Amino acid sequence: MKINPIENIPVAVVGAGAAGVMAAIFAAAGGCRVALLERTADGGRKILISGGGRCNILPSAVDPAQFVTASSFHTMRNILRSWPLEQQRRYFEQKAGIALVLEEETGKLFPASDSAREVRKKLFGLAASTGAEIQFGSFVTALETCTTSNAWLLSLAGGRKLSAKAVILASGGLSVPSTGSDGVGLELARRLGHTIHTTYPALTPLTLEPPIHSALAGVSMQVMLVAPSSKRVFRTQGGFLFTHRGYSGPAVLNISHLAVQSRQRGGRKQPIHVQWCGLDTSGWEKLLGPAPGSVLSLLRRHLPSRLAERLMIEAKVEASRSQAQLRKDERRHLVELLTRYPLPWTGDEGYKKAEVTGGGVALEEIEPRTLQSRLRGGLFLCGEMLDAFGPIGGYNFLWAWATGRAAGLGAAEYVKRGG
């Protein structure tokens, strides 16, 4: 029987997404021979679909408080600070050769070319020029410590085996499985003793069954969403879109994790209230005071027409009613619907449309400077596998770049020290 020889390499990076390619770049730049192992035929698929194909590389500002984690906030903040936003921006422009432009309306940074394909091409090109060996179609099925040497043994589909002094797990989570995400890295980390905080789809659209708002599909606007809880009141502002199945848009995605988690726990579903425009309670009360104009005309000046009509129906106020004819109880009810609308939802679109995976490897088990496992020497973890995610707008790429860089530098340092 033929026995496949075991290949030896100092650093193996498992997963060629945003975090993995950055880890490979910095590990190779640190003087190590690096194998970047990717199960798909091309890698970086989430880079391609980001920002509608434009790739929202970074946000224009960062506040660690906007990130979500069930782990140590202090550890998460230190990881974010390891590669500050301005340093990341300079790196992309000066080292990767990707000019960035600020989209004033959203506060997002995009490549000047508006091409996600260019971003992926230049990052993989940088990895290759730095010395990383990119190996597509390489699916890691098992990871264990070598019994005969101070190294890791990686088993790949097809019987191939690889020995590495340091391994960087960067294989992502479970979101958007069409890009190749299957949670294999989380399972490998679990087998190696790591705590995996309950995973869930995050930044995902919400659904409603039956879809009583389907007639509003396509209506979009800027809103404020509020999710009250016993611990804190979560607020988010941004775009809101009615869909045939429920709701989407940045504001909905940013608050969806609370809805998803409440379903996981069972019991009462997370209440979500909508303020449909910039006017608050006092603003609407002033506008809806006794006046000769119609209520519907007033609402249409501040809201999309179809939504204005729908809110009138729910308030049980006839479309022909003038402001002067509004009773106090009707005015109070209408103002409530305009500023604290109880958004009905029953489910979510799950991992299929989730931007990221919530939960993951507990940050307390990771050394924040190098991202080396505190449980297993020579094992490094980065990217979406870790228990942290940010809002829509480039924050999760920032996390991927920062953690990938730290893991790459940490792995190179580990190998140079002799393990």
ChimeraX attribute file (.defattr): number of C-alpha atoms within 10 A of each C-alpha:
attribute: neighborCount
match mode: 1-to-1
recipient: residues
	/A:1	3
	/A:2	4
	/A:3	7
	/A:4	10
	/A:5	10
	/A:6	13
	/A:7	12
	/A:8	17
	/A:9	17
	/A:10	21
	/A:11	28
	/A:12	29
	/A:13	33
	/A:14	27
	/A:15	32
	/A:16	28
	/A:17	27
	/A:18	30
	/A:19	33
	/A:20	32
	/A:21	33
	/A:22	28
	/A:23	41
	/A:24	40
	/A:25	26
	/A:26	24
	/A:27	34
	/A:28	25
	/A:29	19
	/A:30	18
	/A:31	15
	/A:32	23
	/A:33	19
	/A:34	30
	/A:35	24
	/A:36	25
	/A:37	26
	/A:38	26
	/A:39	20
	/A:40	18
	/A:41	11
	/A:42	15
	/A:43	25
	/A:44	26
	/A:45	20
	/A:46	23
	/A:47	23
	/A:48	19
	/A:49	15
	/A:50	18
	/A:51	19
	/A:52	11
	/A:53	14
	/A:54	20
	/A:55	26
	/A:56	28
	/A:57	28
	/A:58	27
	/A:59	23
	/A:60	19
	/A:61	13
	/A:62	17
	/A:63	10
	/A:64	16
	/A:65	11
	/A:66	13
	/A:67	18
	/A:68	18
	/A:69	20
	/A:70	15
	/A:71	19
	/A:72	14
	/A:73	17
	/A:74	13
	/A:75	17
	/A:76	23
	/A:77	15
	/A:78	13
	/A:79	22
	/A:80	22
	/A:81	14
	/A:82	16
	/A:83	17
	/A:84	13
	/A:85	19
	/A:86	11
	/A:87	10
	/A:88	16
	/A:89	20
	/A:90	15
	/A:91	13
	/A:92	19
	/A:93	13
	/A:94	11
	/A:95	11
	/A:96	16
	/A:97	15
	/A:98	21
	/A:99	16
	/A:100	20
	/A:101	15
	/A:102	16
	/A:103	13
	/A:104	9
	/A:105	6
	/A:106	12
	/A:107	15
	/A:108	22
	/A:109	22
	/A:110	24
	/A:111	22
	/A:112	12
	/A:113	14
	/A:114	17
	/A:115	19
	/A:116	25
	/A:117	18
	/A:118	17
	/A:119	25
	/A:120	22
	/A:121	12
	/A:122	16
	/A:123	22
	/A:124	24
	/A:125	16
	/A:126	19
	/A:127	25
	/A:128	18
	/A:129	13
	/A:130	20
	/A:131	19
	/A:132	27
	/A:133	18
	/A:134	22
	/A:135	18
	/A:136	16
	/A:137	15
	/A:138	20
	/A:139	20
	/A:140	23
	/A:141	14
	/A:142	16
	/A:143	20
	/A:144	14
	/A:145	18
	/A:146	14
	/A:147	9
	/A:148	6
	/A:149	10
	/A:150	16
	/A:151	22
	/A:152	24
	/A:153	23
	/A:154	23
	/A:155	19
	/A:156	18
	/A:157	13
	/A:158	11
	/A:159	10
	/A:160	16
	/A:161	18
	/A:162	18
	/A:163	24
	/A:164	23
	/A:165	25
	/A:166	29
	/A:167	29
	/A:168	30
	/A:169	27
	/A:170	33
	/A:171	30
	/A:172	30
	/A:173	28
	/A:174	28
	/A:175	27
	/A:176	20
	/A:177	14
	/A:178	13
	/A:179	17
	/A:180	22
	/A:181	21
	/A:182	16
	/A:183	19
	/A:184	19
	/A:185	27
	/A:186	26
	/A:187	15
	/A:188	17
	/A:189	21
	/A:190	14
	/A:191	13
	/A:192	15
	/A:193	11
	/A:194	21
	/A:195	16
	/A:196	18
	/A:197	17
	/A:198	14
	/A:199	18
	/A:200	21
	/A:201	26
	/A:202	31
	/A:203	33
	/A:204	29
	/A:205	28
	/A:206	26
	/A:207	21
	/A:208	19
	/A:209	12
	/A:210	11
	/A:211	15
	/A:212	12
	/A:213	18
	/A:214	15
	/A:215	14
	/A:216	18
	/A:217	15
	/A:218	12
	/A:219	15
	/A:220	18
	/A:221	14
	/A:222	18
	/A:223	21
	/A:224	20
	/A:225	26
	/A:226	22
	/A:227	18
	/A:228	15
	/A:229	12
	/A:230	5
	/A:231	6
	/A:232	8
	/A:233	9
	/A:234	14
	/A:235	16
	/A:236	19
	/A:237	19
	/A:238	17
	/A:239	17
	/A:240	23
	/A:241	21
	/A:242	21
	/A:243	22
	/A:244	16
	/A:245	21
	/A:246	25
	/A:247	27
	/A:248	23
	/A:249	21
	/A:250	22
	/A:251	25
	/A:252	24
	/A:253	23
	/A:254	24
	/A:255	24
	/A:256	25
	/A:257	24
	/A:258	20
	/A:259	21
	/A:260	24
	/A:261	18
	/A:262	15
	/A:263	16
	/A:264	12
	/A:265	9
	/A:266	8
	/A:267	8
	/A:268	8
	/A:269	18
	/A:270	18
	/A:271	16
	/A:272	23
	/A:273	20
	/A:274	22
	/A:275	22
	/A:276	23
	/A:277	15
	/A:278	13
	/A:279	14
	/A:280	15
	/A:281	14
	/A:282	11
	/A:283	12
	/A:284	19
	/A:285	15
	/A:286	9
	/A:287	14
	/A:288	22
	/A:289	15
	/A:290	13
	/A:291	13
	/A:292	11
	/A:293	15
	/A:294	17
	/A:295	26
	/A:296	21
	/A:297	18
	/A:298	15
	/A:299	20
	/A:300	14
	/A:301	10
	/A:302	13
	/A:303	20
	/A:304	15
	/A:305	15
	/A:306	14
	/A:307	19
	/A:308	21
	/A:309	19
	/A:310	14
	/A:311	17
	/A:312	20
	/A:313	13
	/A:314	11
	/A:315	18
	/A:316	12
	/A:317	20
	/A:318	13
	/A:319	14
	/A:320	12
	/A:321	16
	/A:322	19
	/A:323	20
	/A:324	14
	/A:325	17
	/A:326	20
	/A:327	12
	/A:328	10
	/A:329	9
	/A:330	14
	/A:331	20
	/A:332	17
	/A:333	15
	/A:334	25
	/A:335	21
	/A:336	19
	/A:337	20
	/A:338	25
	/A:339	23
	/A:340	19
	/A:341	18
	/A:342	16
	/A:343	14
	/A:344	19
	/A:345	20
	/A:346	15
	/A:347	18
	/A:348	26
	/A:349	19
	/A:350	21
	/A:351	21
	/A:352	14
	/A:353	17
	/A:354	23
	/A:355	23
	/A:356	26
	/A:357	27
	/A:358	29
	/A:359	24
	/A:360	28
	/A:361	26
	/A:362	20
	/A:363	28
	/A:364	17
	/A:365	18
	/A:366	22
	/A:367	18
	/A:368	22
	/A:369	16
	/A:370	24
	/A:371	26
	/A:372	26
	/A:373	20
	/A:374	16
	/A:375	13
	/A:376	15
	/A:377	17
	/A:378	23
	/A:379	25
	/A:380	27
	/A:381	34
	/A:382	30
	/A:383	30
	/A:384	31
	/A:385	30
	/A:386	29
	/A:387	25
	/A:388	25
	/A:389	27
	/A:390	24
	/A:391	21
	/A:392	21
	/A:393	22
	/A:394	24
	/A:395	25
	/A:396	24
	/A:397	25
	/A:398	26
	/A:399	26
	/A:400	28
	/A:401	25
	/A:402	24
	/A:403	32
	/A:404	33
	/A:405	26
	/A:406	27
	/A:407	35
	/A:408	36
	/A:409	24
	/A:410	26
	/A:411	34
	/A:412	27
	/A:413	18
	/A:414	20
	/A:415	19
	/A:416	13
	/A:417	8
	/A:418	8
	/A:419	14
